[in-house]
Amino acid sequence: MEYTSLGGTGIRVSRIGLGTWQFSDDWGVTSYDRAKAIVGAALEAGINLFDTALRYGGGLSERFLGRALKELGAREDDIVVVTKIPGEMLSYDDVFKAVDVSLRRLGLTSIPVLLAHWPPLWRHIPTCEYARAFERLVTLGKVEYIGLSDHPIELVEAFRNCLSRIEVDVLQYKLNLAEREAERELLPYAEGLGATFLAWSPLAKGALAKTIPPEKLGELRDYRRVDPLHHPVNYPQLQKLYEEVARIAERRGKTPAQVALNWLLQLSDIVIPIPGATSPEQVRENADATGWRLTWEEWRLLDEASRRVKLTYVTQSE
Ligand SMILES: NC(=O)c1ccc[n+]([C@@H]2O[C@H](COP(=O)([O-])OP(=O)(O)OC[C@H]3O[C@@H](n4cnc5c(N)ncnc54)[C@H](OP(=O)(O)O)[C@@H]3O)[C@@H](O)[C@H]2O)c1
């Protein structure tokens, strides 16, 4: 495993994290034993950064993660858990309540990294209100570091302007070979800020790690049945890109998932992909995306192939 610093904190984190939205009905890891095996494989592989959220699985993800880390003997000082508060729960009082819930579910004395999951969309909550609540929680020692997920730069700036003594150390956005919008302004912004960039859906919800026969798309029972990437209007392009990834993987003796993640690792040294996994084998495989490099030619080939992907998020027909 390779390690880097978390934002400006000096805390050592693995270059690959583990996403745990999979511990939910959305993805199907609803057995605690399976979740524990996944977390165990991550720890064994040297992963010390875990991403969860108040919302995932109605609390199952935080509960499974916290219990597994404890039972597996992970020391609070050695691991970094990132959890997130939904946009609708960002009023000053709700932030405190949400943190209480997360602390209990995770079984931690403080939350290593707290993020606002997305901006308040259906309520009007001034940005400074949650920025001040986050800062107060750091002062009180209940949260160590803070950041934002899925916030446009204008809101990140507004949030930072409300902070008196601390800085945003973590930003989290969708980024993978097929969905590269965050590269336009969010990634350069995070680089300028010196924040860590957590890349969610780094495997395009699995589409860069394996291919599904088009006639089987309709049989998907997990979150992918409503995912625009796995919709027939987009999926053929994903398959083409996957084939390119798989060709390079075969030549290098790696797996497609490892190649897709390594491409992201080389894109910028602040990027930490947080792939989700439904088995310990997947975690081990993803951890081995570190410790080697795609060649310049391979990286460029994928760069060009991915630029040919033109997705639409309009998946309705008349
Ligand atoms: N901030 C946000 O708004 C936000 C949004 C989405 C996700 N996230 C976070 O980001 C994490 C990852 O994103 P994601 O779950 O959307 O997508 P992802 O990591 O791109 O894809 C995860 C899926 O890929 C498949 N997979 C993983 N490793 C594999 C391997 N080595 N070989 C074959 N297949 C593999 C698994 O699918 P199978 O089920 O087929 O095994 C897994 O469920 C989440 O767990 C969550 O923590 C954050």
The ligand as an ORCA input file, in Angstrom:
! r2SCAN-3c Opt
* xyz 0 1
  N     -20.277     11.572     -1.725
  C     -21.156     10.993     -2.475
  O     -22.148     11.596     -2.889
  C     -20.980      9.548     -2.841
  C     -21.804      8.986     -3.837
  C     -21.607      7.634     -4.181
  C     -20.626      6.884     -3.530
  N     -19.861      7.454     -2.547
  C     -18.828      6.649     -1.833
  O     -17.945      6.111     -2.795
  C     -17.863      4.681     -2.656
  C     -17.631      4.035     -4.021
  O     -18.562      4.486     -5.007
  P     -19.677      3.529     -5.670
  O     -20.073      2.485     -4.742
  O     -20.691      4.448     -6.243
  O     -18.964      2.900     -6.949
  P     -17.612      2.127     -7.315
  O     -16.669      2.103     -6.183
  O     -17.189      2.730     -8.589
  O     -18.156      0.661     -7.627
  C     -18.426     -0.249     -6.624
  C     -18.840     -1.590     -7.217
  O     -17.849     -2.026     -8.138
  C     -17.716     -3.436     -8.072
  N     -16.308     -3.742     -7.770
  C     -15.498     -3.171     -6.847
  N     -14.270     -3.699     -6.887
  C     -14.296     -4.633     -7.867
  C     -13.343     -5.520     -8.396
  N     -12.088     -5.526     -7.941
  N     -13.710     -6.346     -9.396
  C     -14.972     -6.346     -9.876
  N     -15.929     -5.521     -9.435
  C     -15.592     -4.666     -8.433
  C     -18.642     -3.931     -6.983
  O     -19.842     -4.324     -7.647
  P     -20.644     -5.693     -7.364
  O     -21.761     -5.223     -6.500
  O     -21.087     -6.125     -8.717
  O     -19.740     -6.655     -6.699
  C     -18.901     -2.689     -6.163
  O     -20.150     -2.709     -5.512
  C     -19.180      4.292     -1.973
  O     -19.093      3.067     -1.283
  C     -19.396      5.461     -1.039
  O     -18.621      5.260      0.141
  C     -20.018      8.775     -2.201
*
